[in-house]
Amino acid sequence: MIDDSPLPPPMPEQLPALIELLLRSTPEVYRPAVAHAVFPALGAHLHRTSFRYIDNVCHEATLMNVLMAGTGAGKDCISEPINRIMADIRQRDAENLRREREWKEEVTSKGANKDKRRRPEGLVIQEIDADMTNPAFVMRTAEADGHFLYTKMNEIDQFDALRGSARGQQQFQIMCLAFDPGNRYGQTRVGAASVTEKVCVRFNWNASTTILKGKRYFSRVLTDGPVSRINFCTIPEREIGAEMPVYGSYGPEFDEELRPYIDCLCRASGEISCPEASRLALQLREECADCARLTQNRVYENLSYRATVIAWLKACVLYVASGCRWDPTFDAFVRWSLHYDLWCKMEFFGTAIQEAILTWNDQSGARPGRQNLLNLLPPVFSLPEAVSMRVSQGLDAAGTCAMLRQWKHRGYVQMEVMLRAGKPTEVYRRLQF
């Protein structure tokens, strides 16, 4: 699927039952953003649960979401659905926070030479403060006993508390490690009271930001991995003078309908097989490969690899939440989720990533990965016309023959011989797209 539209792909009309429930009280303009933003909190309920991807690598449900939209666009629309999803975790966290507070008060009340009780065991506290320091993050991860940590940030730069030194970028390292299976992270300190731990980072989170601030925040790490590992969404700008969106209400009935899905997530454990999700991942991988072949854009191709993993993980979360039953609505929703995510990445970062990789090539007029190059050519075209089209799109002329061979092999074009100016000339005829 290649989308040249200035707006993201429209959401399917038929949605999975869990997503339909979570969007029930959400105004229409916010529904796509909320549909993406609920997955980090849902995934945080899975404990020691993994899924095997089509490359035979096991993943846990690491899902990180950034909502990028204009000032006053209504970015807080994601808050209430997330609050409802996180209610059970927050209830347990409150009890463990009380135990931790009582222990701290007891330790503080004793003199320096008094025997002090060791830190209580079983302090699983999943929801963390957005401004938590690195040592506190490592300690909370170690005590979580394989559970995901979770936080929701009103602004993406709240992540900076985790960066370490004033010039450090450990927050970006944590974003990358969280997505990578079997990661190791921690710190070693000399002091007896200091945190010395090595942990596997399991960290799901939501963040919101304006588009300009989001672009600026990731500008120094465009080619370092965080952007490809994060799921992005947006809220389209409304017309001037448009009516104010009105939310529905959330009540006990909503919580009762949500509880069975949360219970299914909490009960899951071990490696879960979902053949339907694997089948879908293979289809999506091939669709993205087709898109890359037609656009001849490596930025799109590189972003699509992890975007497909993210979409597949959403399918796995929906599968488990639905009692390990696959619903036909999952296919269209997950496919839309993938292409929406890629639309956002290419819209917000595509040109900047291209320029960061190829600083020698002026791409100021290009929209990487957004145009089907085949559609820019006439129904019947020659090699020189294909070369001219590539050059006009900021691509090198040397890659034209390889592109045409690939298109011919995939059945996009066929070669013919036609008389042009009275001479037999090899031309290419478009067959599809």
N, C-alpha and C positions, 0 to 999 in steps of 0.2 A: 504494500500500500504506500503510495507516494502522495503526500498532501501538500499542495502549493498554497493552500488557503492561509489568509492572515489570522484565522481563528483555529483553535485546537479542534481535533475531531469530535463530532457530537457523540454523546453517550448513548448506548443502546437503549431502546424502549423497554425491553424485557431484562430485568436485573435479577441477580441471585437474591433469594429471600432475605438473607442476612443484610445485604447492602440496601435492599428496599426498605427494610425495617429501620436501619440507621439513618436513612435519608428521609424518613416519613415526615419529619417536622422541619425539613430544610427547604428554604425557598429555591426555586428552579435555578436561579443564576449561580447558586453556591453548590449545587449538587455534585458536579464533577470534582470540585476540589475536596469536598468531604469524602467522596467515594475513594479517593486516593489516601487521604490523611488518616483514616481509621485503622489502617493495617499495622502500623508500628505498635499501637496499643493492643490490638488483637494478638499479634505475634508474641508480645511480651508474656502472654499467659501460657505459652508452651514451655515445658521444662524437660530438658534432656530428650528432646524430640528432633529427629533429623529426617531429611528427605534426600534421595539419591538423584542427582541431576543426570541429564542425558550423556554427560561426559564421564559418568561413573564416580563423581565426587560428591560426598555427602555435605549437605548444607543444613544449618538450622535457620529458623525463620527470622533472619536479620533484615529488618525493614526500617529505613530512615527516610523521612519525608520533609521536603522544604516547600512551603507555599510562597510563591513569589507573585505579588500583585501590587497595584498602585496604592498610594496613600488614600485611605478612606474607602477602599474597595470592599471591606467587610471580612478581613482575614480572621476575625474571631469566630467566624461561622463554624470552625472545626471544634471549638472548645466543648460544647455541651455533649455531642456524641462521644467524644473522647472521655469526658467525665463519667458518663454512664458505663462505658467499657471498663474503665479503671476502678470502678467503685469497690469491687471485691478485693483487689490488690491494696487499695488505700486503707481498707478496713484492717487487713492484717498488718500492714505497715504501721498503722497507728499504735497497735499493741506492742510491736517491737520497738518503736520509738519511745514509748513509755518505759519499757524495760531499760533501754539504753540511758534515758534521762535519769532514772533512779540510780543506776550504777554510777553515772558521772557525779551526781550529787553526793553519793556515799563516799566516793574516792576523794572528792574535793574537801569534804568535811574532816577527813583524817589528816593528821600531821604528816610531815615528810618521812618520818622514821617509823610510822605505823605500818603494819601489814595491811595490804590492800587487796580486796577481792579482784580476781582476774575478770577480764571482760566477759560478759555472759555469752554462752554459745547459742547458736540458732537465731542470730539477729539478721534474719533475711528481710532486708528493706529494699524493695525494688525501685520505687519512685524516688529519684534523687533531685537535689536542688540544682538548678541550671548553672549556678555560679560555684559549683563544687571544685575544689582544688585537686590536683593530680593525686597526692597521697590519699585523700579522702575517697576519690574515685576507685583507686586500687583496693583500698580496704573494703568498701562496699561491694565491689566485684568479688573479692575473696569470700566475704561472708554470705553472698547470695547463693552459694552452693549450687551453681549451675543454672540459676534463674536469670532471666534477662533483667538488666537495669533499664529504666525508662525515665525520660524527662520530656517536658513540653516547654519550648522556649518561645516567648513572645517576639524576640528578635534574635537573629542568627548570631550576632556578635556576643551574645551571652556565653557562647562556646569558648570565648577567649580565656575564661578562668582556667581552662584545662591546658593552655598552651605551654605551661612551664615558665621559662624565663621570659623576660620582656620581649625578646626577639624570637622566642621559640615558636614552633608550629606543631606542637604535640597534639593539638585538637584535630588537625587533619590526619595525623598518624592514627589516632584512635578511630576516626571515621573509616579509614581504609582497613585497619585491623579487624574492626567489628564485622565487616562483610566477609573477610577471608576465613575459611574453615581452619581450625587447628591453630589459630594465632596464639602468640605469647606476648604478654606485656607486663610491665611492673617496674619496680625500683628497688635499689639496694642502698640502705643507710646504715651508718655506724651506730648511732644512738640507740640505746636499749628501748626507748619509748617511741622510736620512729617506726614507720611502716616499711617493712621489707617483705615483699611478696612478688611472686610471678603468677599471673592469672591469664585465663582465656577470656578475652573481652567479648561479652554478650551485651549489646547496648542498642536498644531501639529508641528512636526519638522523633519528635516533630519540632519544626521551627518555622517561623514566619518572617518575612522580610519584604521590603519594597524591591522592585525589580532593579533599580539602580544600585541599592546597597548590596543586593545579592550578587550582582555582577562584579562589583568592586571587591566583595569579600573573598570570592573564589578566584580572582584575577591572577594571583600568583601561583596557583596550584592547578591551572587548567589542564595540564598534561600529566599531573602527578597521581590521578586516580580518584579523588573524592567525588568529582562531578559524575563520573560514570557509575559509582556505587550508590548514589542517592536517587530517590524517586522524586521528581519535581511535578508540581501542579500549579495552576494559576487561576485567577478570576478575571474574566474578560471585563474590560472597561465598559461601564454602562453609559447610555446616552445622557447628555446633559438634561436635567429636569426629569429624569426617569423616576417612576414611583418607587417608594422605599420598600424593599423586600420585607415581608412579614413572616416570622417564624411560627411554627406550630408549637404545641406544648408537649412536655415530657412528664409522664406521671408513673405511678406504680404499675400500670398496665404495660407500659413500655419496658420497664425493668423486668417484668415477668416474662415477656416475650423474648427478651434478650438472654435471660439466664440459661436456657438450654444450650445455646451456642457457646457461651462462656464455659459452661460445665464440660462440654465436649473437648474444648481446648485444654482445660485444666487436667482432664483425665488422660490425655494422650501421653505416650512415652515410647522411647525406643525409635527404631527406624521404621517409618511408615511408607508403604509402597502405594503409589497412585498412578496406575498405568495411563489413565486418561490425561493426567497432567503431563506425563512424559510425552504422550502422543501430541498434545497441544504444543509443548515446547519445541518438538521437532518441526512442526508446521510453522511456528513463529520464526524459528531460526532460518528456515528456508525462505520465508516471506521477506525477512530483513536482508538476506543475501541477495534476493532478486532486486530489492530496492537499491542496495549498494552497487550491484552490477549496472543498473540503469542510470544511476546518478554518478557513478564512477567517483564516489567521494569516500575517502578513508576515514574521515572524522565520523560520518554517520555509521560506517561499518564498525569502527572501534567502539562507539557508544552503544551500539545495538547488542554487543555480546553480553554485557552485564545487565542491560535493560531487559533482555529476555530472561535472565535468571531471576530478576526482581519480579517480573510478571508471573513466572512459573511458581515462585514462592507464594505469591498471592493466591494462585490457584490451589496450592497445597493447604494454605490456611483455611480457605473456603471449604475445601474438601473435609478437613478435620472438624471444623466448626459445625458442619452439616452431618456429623455422625459418620464420617468416612463414606459418604454417598456422593456420587457425582451428579450434578444437575446440568442439563443442556445449556442453561443460561450462563454457565461458567465460561464456555468457549468464547462467546461474543464479548462478554465483559472483560475477560483477561486480555483478549486481542486488542480491544479498545484501550485498555489500561497501558499496554505496551506502546502503542502508536501515539497515545497522548503524552506519555513520558518522553518519548523521543522527539515529539514535536516541541515540547518545552525546552529540552536540552539544546536542540538545534536553533530554536528561536532566541534563546537567551545567551548561549555560549558558542554556537557553531562557528560563527565567523571568527571569534576571538581565539578559539582552539586552532582553527586553520592557520591563522596568522602566527600563533605561537609556534606551530610546527614548521611552517614555511614562511619565515619572516622576510625572505628574499622575494616572495611573490606577492604582488599587490592584489589583495582580494576584496578591496573596498566595495566593489559593486556586486559581489557574489553572495548568494544565499546557500551555503554549503548543505548538500544533502536534501534540498527542498524541491529540486526540479528534476523531472524525468528527461534526461538528455535525448532520449528517442523521440519524445514529443516535440523537441525543438527542431527536428529535421523534417523535410517533406516526406510524403509517402514513398517516394522513390528518390534515392540520393546517391551521390558518388563519394569516393574516398576523399577528394579535396573538400567537399562540402562538410563531411564529418570532421575533418581536421580544422576547418574554419570554425565550426560550432564549438569544438573543445577549447580552442584558443580564446574565443569570445567569452567562455565561462571561466577563464583563468586556469585551465588545465593545459598540460603540456601536449604538444603535437605528437611527440614520440609514442605516446600511449594509445594512439588511435587504432592501429592495426590490432593490438591485443584486445582492445575493447570490442572491435567488430568481430574478431574470432569468437569471443565469449558470447556476444549477442547471437551469432549464428549457431553456436553449439547449443544455446538455451532455447532456440526456436523463436527468438524475437524478430529476426530478419532472415531473408534468404537472398543469395546472390544470383543475379541474372545478367545477361548480356543484352544490351540495347544499342540501337543505332543513335548516336548523338553526333551532330554535325557531319553525318555521312560516314562515321567511323564506328565500328563495334566497340562498345565501352562497358566495362564491368560496373554494375550498379547494385545497390542493396534495396530490397523492398520490405517495408515494415509489415509484420504479420500480426502483432498484438500490441497492447498498450497504446 
